[in-house]
Amino acid sequence: MFKRLLLFSLILGVLSGCSLLDSVNQSLDYTKEAGTFIQEASQFGGSVQELAQQAAASTEAKEKLTQELEAMKARITEFKGIEAPAFAKTIHEKLVGLNDTLLTDINGYLAQIQNGVTSLQNSNIVQTINKINETMDMIQNLQP
Protein backbone atom coordinates (compact mmCIF):
# COMPACT_ATOMS: atom_id res chain seq x y z
CA MET A 1 0.00 0.00 0.00
CA PHE A 2 2.80 2.40 0.94
CA LYS A 3 4.62 1.61 -2.34
CA ARG A 4 1.50 2.39 -4.35
CA LEU A 5 1.03 5.67 -2.53
CA LEU A 6 4.68 6.55 -3.10
CA LEU A 7 4.43 5.60 -6.78
CA PHE A 8 1.22 7.61 -7.17
CA SER A 9 2.86 10.64 -5.51
CA LEU A 10 5.89 10.32 -7.76
CA ILE A 11 3.77 10.10 -10.90
CA LEU A 12 1.68 13.07 -9.79
CA GLY A 13 4.80 15.09 -9.10
CA VAL A 14 6.29 14.28 -12.51
CA LEU A 15 3.06 15.15 -14.31
CA SER A 16 2.69 18.48 -12.53
CA GLY A 17 6.34 19.22 -13.31
CA CYS A 18 5.69 18.50 -16.98
CA SER A 19 2.72 20.85 -16.91
CA LEU A 20 4.86 23.60 -15.43
CA LEU A 21 7.54 22.96 -18.04
CA ASP A 22 4.95 23.09 -20.83
CA SER A 23 3.65 26.38 -19.45
CA VAL A 24 7.14 27.88 -19.38
CA ASN A 25 7.84 26.62 -22.92
CA GLN A 26 4.54 28.06 -24.18
CA SER A 27 5.36 31.42 -22.59
CA LEU A 28 8.82 31.48 -24.13
CA ASP A 29 7.41 30.51 -27.52
CA TYR A 30 4.75 33.22 -27.39
CA THR A 31 7.21 35.87 -26.20
CA LYS A 32 9.62 34.94 -28.99
CA GLU A 33 6.89 34.87 -31.65
CA ALA A 34 5.38 38.19 -30.53
CA GLY A 35 8.82 39.82 -30.34
CA THR A 36 9.69 38.57 -33.82
CA PHE A 37 6.39 39.88 -35.18
CA ILE A 38 6.97 43.32 -33.65
CA GLN A 39 10.47 43.47 -35.14
CA GLU A 40 9.10 42.47 -38.55
CA ALA A 41 6.43 45.17 -38.29
CA SER A 42 9.08 47.72 -37.41
CA GLN A 43 11.23 46.73 -40.41
CA PHE A 44 8.14 46.82 -42.60
CA GLY A 45 7.42 50.37 -41.42
CA GLY A 46 10.86 51.51 -42.52
CA SER A 47 10.81 49.73 -45.87
CA VAL A 48 7.29 50.83 -46.77
CA GLN A 49 8.24 54.49 -46.32
CA GLU A 50 11.27 54.11 -48.57
CA LEU A 51 9.36 52.12 -51.19
CA ALA A 52 6.51 54.64 -51.16
CA GLN A 53 8.94 57.40 -52.08
CA GLN A 54 10.48 55.30 -54.85
CA ALA A 55 7.09 54.13 -56.14
CA ALA A 56 6.17 57.62 -57.28
CA ALA A 57 8.81 57.37 -60.01
CA SER A 58 9.20 53.63 -60.58
CA THR A 59 6.72 50.97 -61.62
CA GLU A 60 9.10 48.33 -60.30
CA ALA A 61 9.18 49.98 -56.86
CA LYS A 62 5.38 50.26 -56.94
CA GLU A 63 5.11 46.51 -57.55
CA LYS A 64 7.62 45.80 -54.76
CA LEU A 65 5.63 48.08 -52.45
CA THR A 66 2.42 46.20 -53.24
CA GLN A 67 4.17 42.87 -52.60
CA GLU A 68 5.48 44.10 -49.24
CA LEU A 69 2.02 45.28 -48.23
CA GLU A 70 0.46 41.94 -49.20
CA ALA A 71 3.19 40.02 -47.36
CA MET A 72 2.57 42.04 -44.21
CA LYS A 73 -1.16 41.35 -44.47
CA ALA A 74 -0.37 37.62 -44.57
CA ARG A 75 1.98 37.92 -41.59
CA ILE A 76 -0.68 39.79 -39.58
CA THR A 77 -3.21 37.06 -40.32
CA GLU A 78 -0.68 34.42 -39.28
CA PHE A 79 0.05 36.21 -35.99
CA LYS A 80 -3.64 36.55 -35.20
CA GLY A 81 -3.90 32.75 -35.28
CA ILE A 82 -1.35 32.28 -32.51
CA GLU A 83 -2.68 30.92 -29.22
CA ALA A 84 -1.49 33.18 -26.42
CA PRO A 85 -0.94 31.73 -22.95
CA ALA A 86 -3.45 32.86 -20.32
CA PHE A 87 -1.11 35.39 -18.72
CA ALA A 88 -0.51 37.05 -22.11
CA LYS A 89 -4.14 37.27 -23.26
CA THR A 90 -4.46 40.99 -22.56
CA ILE A 91 -1.34 42.00 -24.46
CA HIS A 92 -2.21 39.60 -27.28
CA GLU A 93 -5.67 41.14 -27.59
CA LYS A 94 -4.06 44.58 -27.74
CA LEU A 95 -1.70 43.42 -30.49
CA VAL A 96 -4.54 41.79 -32.41
CA GLY A 97 -6.51 45.06 -32.17
CA LEU A 98 -3.54 47.03 -33.48
CA ASN A 99 -3.09 44.44 -36.22
CA ASP A 100 -6.72 44.88 -37.26
CA THR A 101 -6.08 48.62 -37.49
CA LEU A 102 -2.91 47.99 -39.51
CA LEU A 103 -4.84 45.69 -41.88
CA THR A 104 -7.39 48.44 -42.43
CA ASP A 105 -4.58 50.95 -43.02
CA ILE A 106 -2.83 48.62 -45.48
CA ASN A 107 -6.06 47.89 -47.38
CA GLY A 108 -6.77 51.60 -47.64
CA TYR A 109 -3.25 52.29 -48.85
CA LEU A 110 -3.48 49.49 -51.44
CA ALA A 111 -6.66 51.08 -52.78
CA GLN A 112 -4.88 54.43 -52.86
CA ILE A 113 -1.98 52.88 -54.84
CA GLN A 114 -4.43 51.41 -57.38
CA ASN A 115 -5.73 54.94 -57.87
CA GLY A 116 -2.18 56.08 -58.66
CA VAL A 117 -1.34 57.73 -55.32
CA THR A 118 1.73 56.27 -53.58
CA SER A 119 2.22 58.97 -50.92
CA LEU A 120 1.91 57.74 -47.33
CA GLN A 121 0.65 61.14 -46.14
CA ASN A 122 -2.98 60.04 -45.99
CA SER A 123 -2.16 56.68 -44.38
CA ASN A 124 -1.83 55.82 -40.71
CA ILE A 125 0.44 52.81 -41.35
CA VAL A 126 3.51 54.34 -39.71
CA GLN A 127 1.57 55.58 -36.68
CA THR A 128 -0.03 52.17 -36.17
CA ILE A 129 3.36 50.45 -36.43
CA ASN A 130 4.73 52.86 -33.83
CA LYS A 131 1.93 51.77 -31.49
CA ILE A 132 2.77 48.13 -32.17
CA ASN A 133 6.43 48.88 -31.36
CA GLU A 134 5.36 50.34 -28.00
CA THR A 135 4.11 46.91 -26.95
CA MET A 136 7.61 45.39 -27.13
CA ASP A 137 8.43 46.28 -23.50
CA MET A 138 5.21 44.65 -22.35
CA ILE A 139 6.06 41.49 -24.31
CA GLN A 140 9.58 41.34 -22.89
CA ASN A 141 8.22 41.67 -19.33
CA LEU A 142 5.65 38.86 -19.66
CA GLN A 143 5.91 36.20 -17.01
CA PRO A 144 3.71 33.17 -16.39
Sequence and secondary structure as in RCSB ss.txt:
>XXXX:A:sequence
MFKRLLLFSLILGVLSGCSLLDSVNQSLDYTKEAGTFIQEASQFGGSVQELAQQAAASTEAKEKLTQELEAMKAR
ITEFKGIEAPAFAKTIHEKLVGLNDTLLTDINGYLAQIQNGVTSLQNSNIVQTINKINETMDMIQNLQP
>XXXX:A:secstr
 HHHHHHHHHHHHHHHHHHHHHHHHHHHHHHHHHHHHHHHHHHHHHHHHHHHHHHTT HHHHHHHHHHHHHHHHH
HHHHHT    GGGHHHHHHHHHHHHHHHHHHHHHHHHHHTT   STT  HHHHHHHHHHTHHHHHT   
